[in-house]
């Protein structure tokens, strides 16, 4: 767990400074398409927050620094991974250390050196 106060304070999906808002801005800047369920009622439990499509597909669950995965999220992530999909959890620390930008740049076919 990180002790970074910025990461610790960042919300998952509410407000202009949330993790979700940052992911949306990066996707827009990199011209990536993504699907995010707006209302999860009626959807299958455990489906990732984001499916992002470029020159590859990322399945990403967003969590706060202290947020935990549900059993359904773990099960779906495991299924996606076993099927050869690229599933992971993104947390605010991944935004701050550049992991999210690098992974998005990779499927956008942008040189990773731009983000290091």
WOGI-V875716 format. One record per residue. N is the residue number from 1. RES is the residue in three letters. OMEGA is omega in whole degrees, 0 to 359 (NA if undefined). NEAR is the number of other C-alpha atoms within 12 Angstrom. D_FIRST is the distance of its C-alpha to the first C-alpha in whole Angstrom. Layout:
N/RES/OMEGA/NEAR/D_FIRST + N/RES/OMEGA/NEAR/D_FIRST
This chain:
1/UNK/181/15/0 + 2/UNK/176/17/4 + 3/UNK/180/12/7 + 4/UNK/183/17/9 + 5/UNK/178/13/11 + 6/UNK/178/21/13 + 7/UNK/182/26/10 + 8/UNK/183/23/9 + 9/UNK/185/20/13 + 10/UNK/177/30/14 + 11/UNK/181/25/15 + 12/UNK/189/31/16 + 13/UNK/179/25/19 + 14/UNK/174/16/21 + 15/UNK/185/13/23 + 16/UNK/179/15/24 + 17/UNK/180/20/20 + 18/UNK/176/25/18 + 19/UNK/180/37/16 + 20/UNK/180/32/20 + 21/UNK/178/22/22 + 22/UNK/178/30/20 + 23/UNK/179/42/21 + 24/UNK/180/30/24 + 25/UNK/178/22/25 + 26/UNK/179/27/24 + 27/UNK/179/30/26 + 28/UNK/180/20/29 + 29/UNK/183/16/29 + 30/UNK/179/30/29 + 31/UNK/177/20/31 + 32/UNK/177/30/29 + 33/UNK/178/25/30 + 34/UNK/176/28/28 + 35/UNK/177/21/28 + 36/UNK/178/24/26 + 37/UNK/180/19/27 + 38/UNK/178/13/28 + 39/UNK/186/10/29 + 40/UNK/177/13/28 + 41/UNK/182/10/30 + 42/UNK/177/10/33 + 43/UNK/176/13/30 + 44/UNK/179/15/29 + 45/UNK/175/20/26 + 46/UNK/181/27/23 + 47/UNK/183/32/24 + 48/UNK/178/38/21 + 49/UNK/184/36/21 + 50/UNK/165/32/23 + 51/UNK/187/29/25 + 52/UNK/187/35/26 + 53/UNK/174/28/29 + 54/UNK/173/24/30 + 55/UNK/183/18/31 + 56/UNK/181/22/29 + 57/UNK/175/26/27 + 58/UNK/173/35/23 + 59/UNK/186/34/22 + 60/UNK/173/38/19 + 61/UNK/178/37/17 + 62/UNK/178/39/15 + 63/UNK/171/32/12 + 64/UNK/178/29/11 + 65/UNK/183/28/7 + 66/UNK/181/20/8 + 67/UNK/180/18/11 + 68/UNK/176/18/12 + 69/UNK/173/26/15 + 70/UNK/175/16/18 + 71/UNK/179/13/20 + 72/UNK/178/17/22 + 73/UNK/177/26/20 + 74/UNK/181/22/19 + 75/UNK/179/19/23 + 76/UNK/177/27/23 + 77/UNK/178/29/21 + 78/UNK/179/22/22 + 79/UNK/180/20/26 + 80/UNK/180/23/25 + 81/UNK/179/18/24 + 82/UNK/179/12/27 + 83/UNK/178/11/29 + 84/UNK/180/14/28 + 85/UNK/181/21/26 + 86/UNK/182/27/23 + 87/UNK/176/31/20 + 88/UNK/175/31/16 + 89/UNK/173/31/14 + 90/UNK/177/37/13 + 91/UNK/180/38/10 + 92/UNK/179/39/11 + 93/UNK/179/30/9 + 94/UNK/173/31/12 + 95/UNK/185/35/14 + 96/UNK/181/25/14 + 97/UNK/175/19/13 + 98/UNK/182/23/17 + 99/UNK/183/23/16 + 100/UNK/179/36/17 + 101/UNK/180/35/20 + 102/UNK/181/26/21 + 103/UNK/177/38/21 + 104/UNK/178/43/23 + 105/UNK/180/32/25 + 106/UNK/181/26/26 + 107/UNK/175/26/27 + 108/UNK/180/26/29 + 109/UNK/174/20/31 + 110/UNK/179/20/30 + 111/UNK/181/16/29 + 112/UNK/182/19/26 + 113/UNK/177/13/27 + 114/UNK/185/14/27 + 115/UNK/180/20/23 + 116/UNK/NA/14/23
